[in-house]
Amino acid sequence: MAVDDTQPLISHLIELRKRLLNSIYCVLIVFLVLVYFANDIYHLVSAPLIKQLPMGASMIATDVASPFFTPIKLTMIVSVFVSAPFILYQIWGFIAPALYKHEKRLMMPLLFSSSVLFYLGMAFAYFIVFPLAFAFFAKTAPIGVQIATDINNYLDFVMAIFMAFGVSFEVPIAIILLCWSGVTSPDDLRKKRPYVLVGAFVVGMLLTPPDVFSQTLLAIPMYCLFEIGVFFARFYVGKKRRSDVDEMEEDEAE
């Protein structure tokens, strides 16, 4: 391989390293700011369960180090979530030079929208799903069984729910990208609505804990978001076609 051929690869690797380090630095800075409030953050996340516990019941720690490490672990995860817009911006900065003009005009709104939708998914889980789910679980506990959830197990549970709803709320973005790239079209997706509805419940079964309640609360918003994505995808398909024509005209002029 000629030396000139290796230069672009090396420059890309250097740029990638720079973007990765910027993302890591951002996460670490946010973590250092939040770590002092680690216990408060855990209390905030555990509030939906604590409100549903019977009188006199509380959460427990079955491991000696859990009271210290579990809030720290949560704070690190929260730091990544808070830094997500900056991380997405770094990804954008890395791939932007390789994009066409119409692709750049599309990607920036999608990156912003994906961040907003991810946070909306987490908010939906925290304010809607958690209170309903924990109230349901608390009322269905067998007689003689005292609810005392381990703090580490609870963290794993809620993080799985947060990720499931955060990712599922990205459905409109995925649909817009698929239609924009020509993989499918809004008309084709409308014809597959029954399959999408079934698929939403299958995805809810795979992404949430094994209970019908959580699966339904995830599947219904996913299908609604599918309809929203199909509605907006038709505008982006039209934009792509017009952009392609404009770009071809620019190339011919050059």
N, C-alpha and C positions, 0 to 999 in steps of 0.2 A: 504493500500500500504506500502510495506516495505521501510525502510529508504534507503537501498541500491538502490532501484528502482528509488527513487526521485533524487538521485545524478546526473545521466546523464541529466535529465531534467533541474535541476538547473544550471548545468554547461553550457548547451546550451543557457538558458535564459541569463546568465551572458555574454556569448560570443556575443549573439545577441545585448544586451544592449551596449556592447563595440563597436561593429561595427556601430550601429546606432549613437552613440555619436561621433565617429570619422567622420562619414559622415556629421553630423550637424556642427561640428567644422570646417570642410573643407569649407562648404558652407558659414558659418559666416566669416571666414577669407577672402575668396574671395570677399564676399560682402563688408567688411570693406576696402579692397584695391580698389574696383571699385566705391564705393558710391560717392567719390569725383568727379568722372567723369560721374555722372548720367545723367546730361543734355547732355553731349557729346555723350553718348551711345544712348540716345533717338534721338538725331539729326542724328546719323548714321543709326539707324533703320528706321527713317522717311524719309531719303534722297530719296528713290525710288519714294515716293509719291510727295514730294516737287518738284522734278525735272519735274513732269508732271502737276503741277498746272498751271493754266493760269496766265498771267502776272498780278501782283498785288494781287493775291489770296494767302492765307496762312492758316495754321491750326489754330484752335480755341480751347479755353478751356471754356466749358459751366458750369463748377463747380468751385467754388472759390478756393478750395484746389487742383484741378487737376494739375496745373503747378508744384506743389511741390511733390505730392504723386505719380503721374504717372511715372516720371522718376525713383523714388525710387522703385516702384513696378517692373518696367522693369529691374532695376539693380539686384533685388533679383532673378528674373527669370533667368537672364543671369548667375548669380552666380551658380544656380543649373545646368544649361547647362554646364558651364565650369568645374564644379566639377563632372560631370557625369562619367568620366573615374575612378576617385578615388572611387566614390560610387559603381561602378561596381566591382572594385577591392575588396572592403569591402564585397560585396555579394559573390564574389568568395572565399574570405578567410573564410567565414562562412560555405559555402556548400562544400568546397574542401575536408575536412576530410571524408565526407560521399561518395565520388566518387571513382570509380575504376580507375586503372592506365590509361586505354584507354579513360575513360571519362575525366580525367584531361587533357590528351593530346589534346582532342577535345575542351574543354571549353575555355581554354586560348586564342587560336586563334579566337574563336567565340566572346568572350568578346571584344577583340581588334577590330575585324571587325565590330561588332555592333556599337561601339563608332564612328568609322570612317564613317560608312554608315549613322548614324544619323546626323553627322555634314555635310556630303555631301548632305543629303536631305535638311537641312536648307540652305546651300549655294546655292543649286539649286533654292530654293524658293526665296532667296534674289536677286540673280544675273540674273535669267532667268524669273521666274514667276512674281515677283513684277513689274519690268519695263514693261513687256508686258501687264499685267493685268491693271495696273494703267493708262497706255497710252490708252488702250481700253476704260476704264471707263470715262476718261477725254474727249475723243473725242465723246462719245455717250451721253454726258449730254445734256438735252433739252435746247433749246434756252431760255435765260432769267434765267437759274438756275446757281447760282454761287457755285462752289465747295469750301466748307469750312468744312473740316473734324475735328471732335472733337478728341483731342489727346488721350483721354481714350478709345473711340470707336475704334480708329485706332490701339491702342495697343492690344485690344482684338481681332481684326481682324487678325493682323499679327501673334500673338501668336497662333491662331487657325491654320493658314496656316503653320507656322513653325512646329508645332506638327504633323499636318497631313502629311507633306512631310518627316519629320524626322522618323516617325513611318512607313510610307509606304516604305521607303528605307531599312527597316529591313526585307523585304520579302525574300531575299536570305537566311538570317540566319534562318528564320522560316522554309523554305523549307528544308534546310539541316538538321535541328533538326528533322523534321517530317520523313524524309527519313532515317536518322540515327537511330531513335527510332523504325522504322518498321511500323509506322502508315500508310505510303504510300510508293510509289517507284517512281523514275524518269519516268519509263515507263507509270505508271498509270497517272501521272501528264501530260505527253505529250498528252495522249488521251483526256484530259479534257481541252485542250487549248481554245476551243470556250467558254466554261463556265467560264473559268478564265478571258477571255477578257471582257465578260459581267459583271462578278463580279467586275473587276477593275473599271469599270465605275459606278457601284452601290456604291462601297466604296468611290470613288471620290465624288459622290453626297452626301454621308453621312458626309464625313469628311471636305469638303470645303464649303464655302458660296454658297448660291443658285444661281450660275451662271454657264452656260455651259462652259465658258472659263476656269475657275479654275478647274472644274471637269475633263476636257480633259487634261489639263497640268499635273494633278496628275495621271490620269488613264494610260496614255501612258508610263510614266516612270515605273509605277508599273508593267505593263505587261512585259516591257523589263527586269526589275529586276527579274521577275518570270522566264524568260528564262535563265537568268544568274544563278539563284538558282538551276534550274533543271540541268543545265550543270555541276555545281560543286558538286551537291548532289551525283552523281554517284561515285565520288572518295571517299566520306565519307562513303557511304554504304559499299564499298569494305573494307575500313579501319576498320569499325566496325566488319565485319565478321572475318577479320584476327585477330583483337584484341580479339574477343570472343574465337577463337580457341587457341590463345596463352595463354589466361587466364585459359581456361579449362586445358590445358597442365600443367600450373604452379600449379593449384590446385591438379591435379592428382600426380604430382611429390612430393608435400608436404604430 
